[in-house]
Amino acid sequence: MTKYLVLAAILLGTTACGETWGQRAVTGGGIGAGSGALIGALTPIGILPGALIGGAAGAGIGAATAPRY
């Protein structure tokens, strides 16, 4: 379980891809949904709830970050 949590942290850490607020939110949501679905498939949570939770978290984190130049 620890390796999946580390994987989720790494994937969510990459959510700041993009130059505008919207780009970061969309890419963060996509990365979060994918990693959440993966984690949900491997745990009793389920694929759809994992994707929804991961997508929401990724979009929020992506939107909250600032671009780095």
Backbone torsions as a table, in degrees:
resi	resn	phi	psi	omega
1	MET	NA	-34.3	-179.3
2	THR	-62.0	-40.6	-178.5
3	LYS	-66.7	-30.1	177.4
4	TYR	-73.0	-35.5	176.4
5	LEU	-67.7	-38.8	176.5
6	VAL	-65.2	-41.9	177.4
7	LEU	-61.5	-42.6	178.3
8	ALA	-62.6	-41.3	179.2
9	ALA	-64.0	-40.6	178.6
10	ILE	-66.0	-45.7	-179.3
11	LEU	-65.6	-40.1	178.3
12	LEU	-70.5	-25.7	177.1
13	GLY	-70.4	-18.2	179.6
14	THR	-93.4	11.4	-175.0
15	THR	-74.4	-8.7	-177.3
16	ALA	-87.2	36.0	178.9
17	CYS	-88.2	121.7	178.4
18	GLY	132.6	159.3	-177.2
19	GLU	-99.1	-26.5	179.5
20	THR	-106.8	165.7	179.7
21	TRP	-58.8	-43.6	-179.2
22	GLY	-65.9	-41.0	178.5
23	GLN	-62.4	-43.2	179.8
24	ARG	-66.1	-37.0	178.7
25	ALA	-67.0	-42.4	-178.7
26	VAL	-68.7	-47.4	179.9
27	THR	-66.3	-38.0	176.5
28	GLY	-62.8	-41.5	177.7
29	GLY	-64.1	-40.0	178.4
30	GLY	-66.1	-45.7	178.8
31	ILE	-65.2	-42.5	179.5
32	GLY	-64.9	-40.5	179.1
33	ALA	-65.4	-41.2	178.6
34	GLY	-64.8	-46.5	-179.9
35	SER	-69.8	-35.6	177.4
36	GLY	-65.7	-39.1	177.0
37	ALA	-64.7	-40.8	177.8
38	LEU	-62.3	-48.5	179.9
39	ILE	-65.6	-39.7	178.2
40	GLY	-63.1	-34.6	178.7
41	ALA	-68.7	-28.3	-177.7
42	LEU	-93.5	-5.2	-179.4
43	THR	-126.2	169.8	178.8
44	PRO	-69.7	-3.9	-178.9
45	ILE	-62.3	-45.1	-177.7
46	GLY	106.5	158.5	-175.4
47	ILE	-68.5	-50.5	-175.9
48	LEU	-65.1	-48.4	177.7
49	PRO	-62.5	-36.9	177.1
50	GLY	-62.8	-41.8	179.2
51	ALA	-67.1	-40.5	179.6
52	LEU	-65.4	-45.5	179.8
53	ILE	-66.3	-46.1	179.4
54	GLY	-63.6	-40.2	178.6
55	GLY	-64.6	-42.5	178.8
56	ALA	-65.7	-44.2	179.5
57	ALA	-65.3	-43.7	179.7
58	GLY	-64.3	-41.0	178.9
59	ALA	-66.1	-40.7	178.6
60	GLY	-64.6	-44.3	179.3
61	ILE	-67.3	-42.9	179.0
62	GLY	-61.7	-41.3	-179.9
63	ALA	-70.8	-28.6	-176.5
64	ALA	-81.9	-12.7	-178.0
65	THR	-86.3	162.0	178.0
66	ALA	-111.1	145.2	178.9
67	PRO	-66.9	148.1	178.2
68	ARG	-117.1	126.5	-178.9
69	TYR	-108.4	NA	NA
